[in-house]
Amino acid sequence: MTRLEAEWPGAPGVHTRSHERHKPGEEAAVSQQPQGSLAVRVRQVEAGLRRVLQPILDEQGLAMDHWRIIAVIGDEPGLTMSEIATAAVVPAASLTRHVDRLVAQGIVVRRIDPDDRRRAVAALSPHGAAYADRLRAAERSVAPGALG
C-alpha cells in the first residue's frame, strides 16, 4: 500500500497496485490491460529507448529520427523517400537532409528507382546493416520491461 492509499483509502483516483489486490496465499493476477494513459506509456518507452540507443547513435553523431529511418529502410529496402518519411514518422521536408547524412556516412545507399527513374529508393549498406543490428539488439534489451 502506498502512502497515498493509506492516507486516502477509497479516494477517487487512488488505486491499489495490481500485485496488491490479491488475497493472501493467492497468486496475483497479471493484468492484460495496461493502466494509465497510452500517451504517457509511449513517452516512457521512448525515454527508455533513448537511454539505451543514444550512446550508439552518438558514435555517428545521429539522432532518434535517424534510427527510425535506418530501421524502416532495413525492414523494407527499396522504399521511396516519401514512403520512408511516412513509415519513420519524419517530416518529408527533413527526410532528404537526414538521408543525405546517412549516405555520407556510408550507412544508406540511395539509387534511382529502376521502375520509375523520377524517384529515388534507399537500402542499407553492409556497414549500415551491421550498425542497424547493433541498434536493434540494444532496442530489444529495452522492449520487454518497457512494454510489460
C-alpha positions in Angstrom: 0.0 0.0 0.0 1.3 3.4 -0.9 1.3 6.4 1.5 -1.4 8.0 -0.6 -3.6 4.9 -0.4 -3.1 4.7 3.3 -4.0 8.4 3.8 -6.9 8.5 1.4 -8.5 5.0 1.2 -11.2 4.8 -1.4 -10.5 8.3 -2.7 -11.2 8.8 -6.4 -8.2 8.1 -8.5 -6.4 6.2 -5.7 -6.0 2.6 -6.8 -4.1 -0.3 -5.3 -1.4 -1.8 -7.4 -2.5 -5.0 -9.3 0.0 -7.1 -7.3 -1.5 -5.9 -4.0 -5.1 -6.7 -4.9 -5.0 -10.5 -4.4 -5.9 -12.3 -1.2 -3.1 -13.7 1.0 -2.0 -17.0 -0.4 -3.4 -16.4 -3.9 -1.3 -15.6 -7.0 -1.5 -12.0 -8.2 -3.4 -11.8 -11.5 -1.3 -10.3 -14.3 -3.3 -7.6 -15.9 -3.6 -7.8 -19.6 -4.7 -4.2 -19.9 -2.1 -1.5 -19.3 -3.1 1.1 -16.8 -2.9 4.8 -17.3 -2.6 7.0 -20.4 -1.3 5.4 -23.6 0.4 8.7 -24.4 2.4 8.6 -21.1 3.3 5.0 -21.7 4.5 5.7 -25.2 6.7 8.5 -23.9 8.1 6.3 -21.2 9.0 3.6 -23.7 10.6 6.3 -25.9 12.7 7.6 -23.0 13.9 4.1 -22.2 14.8 3.5 -25.8 16.6 6.9 -26.0 18.7 6.0 -22.9 19.9 2.8 -24.5 20.2 3.9 -28.1 21.6 7.4 -27.9 25.1 6.3 -26.9 25.3 4.1 -30.0 23.7 6.9 -32.2 26.2 9.4 -30.7 29.1 7.3 -32.2 27.9 8.5 -35.6 26.5 11.9 -34.5 23.0 10.7 -35.2 19.6 11.2 -33.5 16.5 9.1 -32.9 15.0 10.3 -36.2 18.0 8.7 -38.0 17.4 5.4 -36.2 13.7 5.3 -37.2 14.8 5.9 -40.8 17.5 3.2 -40.6 15.0 0.8 -39.1 12.4 1.4 -41.8 15.0 1.1 -44.6 16.3 -2.1 -43.0 12.8 -3.6 -42.8 11.8 -2.6 -46.3 14.7 -1.8 -48.6 13.7 -0.1 -51.8 11.1 2.2 -50.4 10.8 5.7 -51.9 11.7 8.8 -49.9 8.1 9.6 -49.3 7.3 6.1 -48.1 10.3 6.2 -45.8 9.1 9.6 -44.4 5.7 8.2 -43.7 6.8 5.0 -42.1 9.6 6.6 -40.0 7.2 9.4 -38.8 9.7 12.0 -40.0 8.6 15.2 -41.8 9.2 14.8 -45.6 10.9 18.2 -45.5 13.6 16.8 -43.1 14.0 13.4 -44.6 16.3 14.3 -47.5 18.7 16.1 -45.1 18.7 13.0 -42.8 19.1 10.5 -45.6 21.9 12.7 -47.1 23.8 12.4 -43.8 23.2 8.6 -43.7 24.5 8.3 -47.2 27.6 10.5 -46.5 28.4 8.2 -43.5 28.1 5.0 -45.6 25.0 3.7 -43.7 22.5 4.1 -46.5 22.8 3.8 -50.3 20.4 5.7 -52.5 19.6 4.7 -56.1 17.3 5.8 -58.9 14.2 3.5 -58.9 14.6 1.3 -61.9 10.8 1.1 -62.4 10.4 4.9 -62.2 13.5 7.0 -62.9 11.9 10.1 -61.4 12.1 8.5 -57.9 14.9 7.5 -55.6 14.9 4.4 -53.4 17.1 3.5 -50.5 18.7 0.5 -48.8 21.2 -0.1 -46.0 24.8 -0.6 -47.0 26.7 -3.6 -45.4 28.1 -1.1 -42.8 24.5 0.2 -42.2 23.1 -3.3 -41.8 25.7 -4.1 -39.1 25.0 -0.8 -37.4 21.3 -1.5 -37.5 21.9 -4.9 -36.0 23.7 -3.2 -33.0 20.8 -0.8 -32.6 18.2 -3.5 -32.8 20.0 -5.6 -30.2 20.0 -2.6 -27.8 16.4 -1.9 -28.6 15.4 -5.4 -27.7 17.0 -5.0 -24.3 14.5 -2.3 -23.5 11.3 -3.7 -25.0 10.4 -6.5 -22.6 10.4 -4.3 -19.4 9.2 -1.1 -21.1 6.2 -2.7 -22.7 5.2 -5.0 -19.9 
